[in-house]
Amino acid sequence: MSNQEYRLSGRLGADSIKLNKSSSIPEPGPGQVQIKFHACSINYRDLLISKGLYPVSSKTDIVPISDGAGEITAVGENVTDLKIGDRVTPNFNQDHLQGQLTEKESGSCLGSGLDGCLRQYGVFRAASCVKIPDSLSYEEASTLPCAALTAWNALYGNSDKPLKSDHTVLVQGTGGVSVFGAQFALAAGAKVILLSSTDTKIARVRRFLVHRNLSTINYSATPQWGKRVKDLTGGRGVDHILEIGGEKTLKQSCEALASGGTINVIGYLSMIGTGPSMSGLEVFIAVLSKNACIRGLAIGSVEQFNAMNAAIETHKIKPIVDKAFEFEDLKNAFEYLSGQKHIGKIVIKVPQ
């Protein structure tokens, strides 16, 4: 029996990701499990890695894509908490089990430092595999490791300022992290303000997120959206921002933030807003004047993953899958992601 898997052989985007249909199936060693994947989901990070544009170096000839979901088909010695047949997804960072991420743990990322999930079979550290909520399909569960856990960490990872029901959360765009952030915040009873570039995308996301606590802003029509956010909150501003745009959006985010609020720095798409970037001095003044916290995120731990999954089951949250592609249609999946017209997540089905 063979193992179909993709490997990244260059830096030319999806054209550099080659399919090998006759690779060997890896066997689990002590403390490891073998996973037969059913679905993977792709992140903007995967696109950047394939083009050599990701700021953290990636190993060559690596199995790409960090996020996948499947069933355990073999277990190694000393594995007691998991068994054959369990539905699981490996954590993005294999060494990040609990607490704050350390520098030593930061290199164990799937799809860059370690082989990822775009294959039929893979072997992973058992302690880093998380059981899938019973309510989710494999395709839905494959969206959790990066996008969902990052959003969860943003809202609950700062123990000094966790999300509360009387808070307001600002999310930028309609991609996976932003949509999950909106879902988690709405489930907690908080208010959400969502930014998007077109009325069409806003209408689409509103069909998925039907809630009285959701407000939306077309940032193309309202470039100074920080002021609009303040207006929507009665001049107070928002408590949490999922900052995905980067330097081109930080100025508006600082304007939109409430005193004592938190800006969670997640990405650097710089696609939202048209204003100039902020100088270091301006950022310094904004943080001081608002007693604010600017917090960088690197996904989350296994402990946080389990807490998030418990909340997903309690609140019956369903990940939003925009489109699912066949395994051999990887190039079109990457092109669809690059077009940034999706709502939520893009999934790749793994042949059984």
QUIVEN-V341932 format. One line per field, one symbol per residue. phi: phi as a letter, one per 20 degrees, with the letter a starting at -180 (. if undefined). A space follows every 10 residues. Layout:
phi = ???
//
This chain:
phi = .dcfbeceda cdmffeeded ecffefdfeg mdcedefdbc cddggfffff dmdffdfdfe lefemedbca dfdacefmed ecbgofebcf fgdfeeeamf feffefeeef nbecgedeaf cbdbfffddd feggfdffff ffeegeffff ffffecfeff cffcfeecdd ddncfgffff gffffffene ecddebecff fffffffede bfeddcceff ecgefgffff ffdmnfndec ceedfoffdf fffffefffn ecdeedbbfl ddncfffefg fffgfffffd lecdceccma efgfffffff ffffeledge dfbddfgedf gffffffffl dedncdcded fd
//
